[in-house]
Amino acid sequence: MSEGRPTVAVLGGTGDLGSGLARRWARAGYPLVIGSRGAEKAETAAAELNTRSGRSDIRGMANPEAAAAADIVVMTVPWSSHASTIESVRAACQGKIFVDTTVPLEPPKVGTVQLPSEGCAAVIAQRLLGEGVQVVSAFQDVAAAKLQDEDLEIECDVLVCGDKAAARDAVMALVEASGLRGWHAGPLANSAAAEALTSVLITLNRRYKIEGAGIRITGKPGV
């Protein structure tokens, strides 16, 4: 089923964003490992996804074991768990691509941009993981609830930021497999723009009563 595709671990795969992405990648045929703080919760989520997708090979593990079993690690945890989750999987992620979807939201003012002093969450992730890991930033501005329906066509583009072109390419493939359109958006530091946009979108959702506003890049790429 995998057809040579990399195994993807979704850390925080029992949450809204993680489970939504996992559903879409399961449908696309990617080998998957669902990660969570507790193995039992991850195993339950994996069993449910196997049933939903008609598969039997999706596994559930605690986050460190899930990261160790994967080629690409995708972290979909809230800002409050960002550093602690990274520290728990740091050793298992060496030599791999690590996709950070985190937005530094500080309740209760989640509609206000509050980037950390280091610049953005993705840059912090790279510092914590070290040079042996290729961190790529993506999926910050996609409404998690919309990902839950695998058949839904989502009108939202994804900005993909990272310092290594090959790593960005690998994540672009995941974006496309999830049914979204991705754009190479430059180095990892540019993730600050994507992370900040999330608070802007939250404000728009509230003001205009939109169910999950997203972004679209206009214009057609040249040949």
URFENVEN-V235001 format. One record per helix or strand of 2 or more residues. SS is the DSSP state (helix for helix, strand for strand). FROM is the first residue (numbers start at 1). LEN is the number of residues. If there is no record, write none. Layout:
# URFENVEN-V235001
ss={SS,SS}
from={FROM,FROM}
len={LEN,LEN}
This chain:
# URFENVEN-V235001
ss={strand,helix,strand,helix,strand,helix,strand,helix,helix,strand,helix,strand,helix,strand,helix,strand,helix}
from={8,16,32,39,59,63,72,79,91,97,121,134,144,157,165,181,188}
len={4,12,5,15,4,6,4,11,3,4,9,4,4,6,13,4,21}
